[in-house]
Amino acid sequence: ASLDCIQQFNAQDISNMMWAYTKLNVSHDPLFRLVGDAVVMKDDLNTFNPQAIANVVWSYATANVQHSALFKKVGDEIVAMDDLKSFYPQALANIIWAYATANVQHPALFNKL
């Protein structure tokens, strides 16, 4: 896969793909790096619903793939939201768990949650 190809994936495609690779315990570091880079390059993550956001960071944490720029981007996007009413408690819990498991510090995110 190339970055051009990944850029054509929508938020749900990205979320589902990363979740599936992780759920099946398939290690593919180049794909994780490529997808993480593609997400970071997006102007914003407004096409990602809360569950998709949670699935992406959960996938990286569970697969033990480090991508600090991805976690920063996701954290910054959540912090910038007016409120978190669209997030189900499970999605918020999965996000918190992912940051803790990946040992990623984002104080503003934890203050927001």
C-alpha positions in Angstrom: 0.0 0.0 0.0 1.2 3.5 -0.7 0.3 6.7 1.0 -1.7 7.8 -2.0 -3.8 4.7 -1.7 -4.3 5.1 2.0 -5.3 8.8 1.5 -8.3 7.5 -0.4 -9.6 5.5 2.6 -12.4 7.2 4.6 -12.4 7.3 8.3 -14.5 4.2 8.7 -12.2 2.3 6.3 -9.2 3.3 8.4 -10.8 2.4 11.7 -12.1 -1.0 10.5 -8.8 -1.9 8.8 -6.7 -1.1 11.9 -9.2 -2.8 14.2 -9.2 -6.0 12.0 -5.4 -6.3 11.8 -5.2 -5.9 15.6 -8.1 -8.2 16.4 -6.5 -10.9 14.3 -3.1 -10.3 15.9 -1.6 -9.6 12.5 1.6 -7.6 12.8 2.2 -5.2 9.9 4.4 -2.3 11.2 4.8 -0.7 7.7 1.0 -0.5 7.3 0.5 0.9 10.8 3.2 3.5 10.1 1.6 4.4 6.7 -1.9 4.7 8.1 -0.7 6.7 11.1 1.1 9.1 8.9 -2.0 9.5 6.7 -4.1 10.3 9.7 -1.6 12.8 10.9 -1.5 14.5 7.5 -5.3 15.2 7.6 -6.3 18.8 8.2 -8.7 17.6 10.9 -10.4 14.4 12.1 -14.0 15.6 11.7 -14.8 12.7 9.5 -13.9 10.2 12.3 -16.8 9.5 14.6 -16.0 8.9 18.3 -15.9 5.1 17.9 -13.5 5.3 14.9 -11.2 7.6 16.9 -11.3 5.1 19.8 -10.7 2.1 17.5 -7.7 3.7 15.9 -5.8 4.5 19.1 -6.9 1.2 20.7 -5.5 -0.6 17.7 -2.1 1.1 18.0 -1.9 0.5 21.7 -3.0 -3.1 21.5 -0.6 -3.9 18.7 2.1 -2.1 20.6 2.9 0.1 17.7 4.4 3.5 18.6 3.2 6.5 16.6 3.5 9.6 18.8 2.4 12.0 16.1 -0.9 10.0 15.7 -1.6 10.1 19.4 -0.8 13.8 19.6 -3.1 14.5 16.6 -6.0 12.5 18.1 -5.5 14.1 21.5 -5.3 17.6 20.1 -8.5 17.0 18.1 -10.4 15.8 21.1 -9.2 18.7 23.2 -10.4 21.1 20.5 -13.9 19.7 20.6 -16.6 21.9 22.2 -17.9 18.9 24.2 -17.7 15.2 24.3 -21.4 14.5 24.2 -21.1 12.4 21.1 -18.7 10.0 22.8 -20.2 6.9 24.5 -18.5 6.1 27.8 -17.0 3.0 26.2 -15.2 5.0 23.5 -13.9 7.4 26.2 -12.7 4.5 28.3 -11.0 2.9 25.3 -9.2 6.2 24.4 -8.0 6.6 28.0 -6.9 3.0 28.1 -5.0 3.3 24.8 -3.1 6.4 25.9 -2.2 4.7 29.2 -1.2 1.4 27.5 0.9 3.2 24.9 2.4 5.3 27.7 1.6 8.5 25.8 1.4 11.7 27.8 -1.3 14.2 26.8 -2.2 16.2 29.9 -4.7 18.5 28.1 -6.6 15.4 26.8 -6.7 13.8 30.3 -8.0 17.2 31.7 -10.7 17.3 29.0 -11.8 13.8 29.7 
